[in-house]
Amino acid sequence: MHQPVRTVLKSALPMAAAICVSGLCAAQEQLPAGTIDFTAPMLRSINVTGIVNAELPNQSIQVDLDIKDDLSGVLEYEIMIESPSGKRMERIKHVAAPSLHVTPSLTVGSTPNADPDFEVFDVPGTWRVISAYAIDANNNRRDYDESQLAALGVNTFTFVSNGYDFVAPTLASGTINTPTIRRSKPPKGTPPGTPPYVSAALSITDAGNGRISGTWAGSFRLCHVTSGQCDDDLILTGESIRTGLEANTLSFGTQIRANQTLGQYVIVSLAIVDVAGNEKTYLSTAFGGETNFATFFPTGATIFINQ
């Protein structure tokens, strides 16, 4: 009784193959309209609440969002905050499973809910959410700028502080501790062939408005110059062991390579940063900058590598 059914199914296979060969198979496989999501999610509202008091620990704000998608579901969204001095703070949130409607209350500003977080050195005043985006499960993305966010609700909050630091540290003076060094002379206690180290010291000052974060770290680059071009370099780095100092001296150094080019190395650039993240860069006049490093390094601003 069931045999005719089996016969019909078998005889239908060659016909299906013929249909695919004729090009009609692709048409049959087209998905119904509306099954693919080509529309990005929409942010319907934003509301920022809270006041950040830098004198208190673990400060944050709350950002309430209302985001809807039409088909595949919201998968990721982000907001970007900016301070009056230009510091930016980001919070990205991944949705565990795509959802057509998400109404999150985001905590922003306290570790680990921001990158970076609020600090006592940050500038007081009105901070703003300057951008946002939302992405759905089919990778459709919609971006919002500051004016669009302002039209959707409250995108600002107040940051209060009795003192802050947004002033970059300043180089006061420097000393090259190893103005001449032999490439073939290993450091004490190391086997033959171990390259030596070069070192320097930088005296640095930092300032702030009622609060000083203190110098954190820095680096500077020296170049071996041939025909006006830098063909080898030395990069010395250093890091402070203390914070909050108005004046500090940092040690810098690096180990040269076994095949380091012999000859004189001159300072090209120098960068220093404080704990609050304020950075200052100096570039030599010999390389298009405005700094004559000879004025900062009275005993010499070069390193000479001998064999």
Residue pairs with C-beta under 8 A, 6 or more apart in sequence:
19 25
19 28
34 71
36 71
36 138
37 69
37 70
37 71
37 72
37 136
37 137
37 138
37 140
38 138
38 140
39 69
39 70
39 71
39 136
39 140
40 69
40 134
40 135
40 136
40 140
40 141
40 142
41 67
41 68
41 69
41 74
41 77
41 134
41 135
41 136
41 140
41 142
42 67
42 68
42 69
42 134
42 142
43 65
43 66
43 67
43 77
43 132
43 134
43 142
43 144
43 149
43 152
44 66
44 67
44 68
44 152
45 64
45 65
45 66
45 152
45 153
46 63
46 64
46 65
46 66
46 79
46 129
46 132
46 149
46 152
46 153
46 154
46 155
47 63
47 64
47 153
47 154
48 61
48 62
48 63
48 64
48 129
48 153
48 154
48 155
48 156
48 157
49 61
49 62
49 64
49 154
49 157
50 60
50 61
50 62
50 157
51 157
51 158
51 159
51 160
52 59
52 60
52 61
52 109
52 118
52 127
52 157
52 158
52 159
52 160
53 59
53 160
53 161
54 118
54 119
54 120
54 122
54 124
54 159
54 160
54 161
54 162
54 164
55 120
55 160
55 161
55 162
58 110
59 109
59 110
59 118
60 107
60 108
60 109
60 110
60 113
60 114
60 118
61 107
61 108
61 109
61 157
62 105
62 106
62 107
62 108
63 79
63 91
63 105
63 106
63 108
63 129
64 103
64 104
64 105
64 106
65 77
65 79
65 102
65 103
65 104
65 106
65 132
66 102
66 103
67 74
67 77
67 101
67 102
67 103
67 104
67 134
68 74
68 100
68 101
69 98
69 99
69 100
69 101
69 134
69 136
70 100
71 100
71 136
71 138
72 98
72 136
72 137
72 138
72 140
73 95
73 97
73 98
73 99
73 100
73 136
73 137
74 95
74 98
74 99
74 100
74 101
74 102
74 134
74 135
74 136
74 137
75 94
75 95
75 98
75 135
75 136
75 137
76 92
76 93
76 94
76 95
76 134
76 135
77 92
77 93
77 95
77 102
77 104
77 132
77 133
77 134
77 135
78 90
78 91
78 92
78 93
78 132
78 133
79 90
79 91
79 106
79 108
79 129
79 131
79 132
80 88
80 89
80 90
80 129
80 130
80 131
80 132
81 88
81 89
81 90
81 91
81 108
81 109
81 114
81 127
81 128
81 129
81 130
82 88
82 89
82 127
82 128
82 130
83 89
83 122
83 123
83 125
83 127
83 159
84 123
84 124
84 125
84 126
84 127
85 122
85 123
85 166
87 116
87 122
87 123
87 166
87 277
88 130
89 108
89 109
89 114
89 115
89 116
89 117
89 118
90 114
90 115
91 106
91 108
91 113
91 114
91 115
93 104
93 106
95 102
98 136
98 137
106 113
107 113
108 114
109 117
109 118
110 117
110 118
111 117
116 277
118 159
119 276
120 161
120 163
120 164
120 211
121 164
121 165
121 166
121 208
121 211
121 213
121 275
121 276
122 159
122 161
122 164
122 166
122 276
123 159
123 161
123 164
123 166
124 158
124 159
124 160
124 161
124 164
125 158
125 159
126 156
126 157
126 158
126 159
127 156
127 157
127 158
127 159
128 146
128 155
128 156
129 146
129 149
129 155
129 156
130 145
130 146
130 149
131 143
131 144
131 145
131 146
131 149
132 143
132 144
132 149
133 141
133 142
133 143
133 144
134 141
134 142
135 141
144 152
146 155
149 155
161 211
162 210
162 211
163 208
163 209
163 210
163 211
164 208
164 209
164 210
164 211
164 276
165 206
165 207
165 208
165 209
165 211
165 212
165 213
165 274
165 275
165 276
165 278
166 208
166 209
166 276
166 278
167 206
167 207
167 208
167 209
167 278
168 272
168 273
168 274
168 278
168 279
168 280
169 204
169 205
169 206
169 215
169 272
169 273
169 274
169 278
169 280
170 204
170 205
170 206
170 207
170 280
171 202
171 203
171 204
171 270
171 272
171 280
171 282
171 296
172 203
172 204
172 205
172 247
172 296
173 202
173 203
173 296
173 297
173 298
174 200
174 201
174 202
174 203
174 293
174 296
174 297
174 301
175 200
175 201
175 297
175 299
176 200
176 297
176 299
176 300
176 301
176 302
176 303
177 198
177 199
177 200
177 201
178 196
178 197
178 198
178 199
178 200
178 303
179 299
179 300
179 302
179 303
179 304
180 303
180 304
180 306
181 196
181 198
181 256
181 303
181 304
181 305
181 306
182 196
182 305
182 306
182 307
183 195
183 196
183 256
183 258
183 260
183 262
183 305
183 306
183 307
184 307
185 196
186 192
186 193
186 194
186 195
186 196
187 194
187 196
187 197
193 258
195 255
195 256
195 257
195 258
195 260
196 255
196 256
197 253
197 254
197 255
197 256
198 234
198 236
198 253
198 254
198 256
198 303
199 236
199 251
199 252
199 253
200 220
200 236
200 251
200 252
200 253
201 249
201 250
201 251
201 252
202 218
202 220
202 238
202 249
202 250
202 252
202 270
202 272
203 247
203 248
203 249
204 215
204 218
204 247
204 248
204 249
204 250
204 272
205 246
205 247
205 248
206 212
206 213
206 214
206 215
206 245
206 246
206 247
206 248
206 274
207 246
208 276
212 244
212 245
212 246
213 243
213 244
213 274
213 275
213 276
213 278
214 240
214 242
214 243
214 244
214 245
214 246
214 248
214 274
214 275
215 240
215 245
215 248
215 250
215 272
215 273
215 274
215 275
216 239
216 240
216 243
216 273
216 274
216 275
217 237
217 238
217 239
217 240
217 250
217 272
217 273
218 237
218 238
218 250
218 252
218 270
218 271
218 272
218 273
219 235
219 236
219 237
219 238
219 252
219 270
219 271
220 235
220 236
220 252
220 267
220 269
220 270
220 271
221 233
221 234
221 235
221 236
221 267
221 268
221 269
221 270
222 233
222 234
222 235
222 236
222 265
222 266
222 267
222 268
222 302
222 303
223 230
223 231
223 232
223 233
223 234
223 265
223 266
223 268
224 230
224 231
224 232
224 233
224 261
224 263
224 264
224 265
225 231
225 264
225 266
230 268
231 261
232 260
232 261
232 265
233 265
233 268
234 254
234 256
234 260
234 265
234 303
235 254
236 252
236 253
236 254
237 252
237 253
237 254
238 250
238 251
238 252
238 253
239 250
240 248
240 250
242 248
243 275
244 275
256 305
260 305
261 305
262 305
262 306
262 307
263 304
263 305
264 302
264 303
264 304
265 302
265 303
265 304
265 305
266 284
266 286
266 301
266 302
267 284
267 293
267 297
267 301
267 302
268 283
268 284
268 286
268 287
269 281
269 282
269 283
269 284
269 287
269 289
270 281
270 282
270 291
270 293
271 279
271 280
271 281
271 282
272 279
272 280
273 279
273 280
282 289
282 291
282 293
283 289
283 290
283 291
284 291
284 292
284 293
285 291
285 292
293 301
294 301
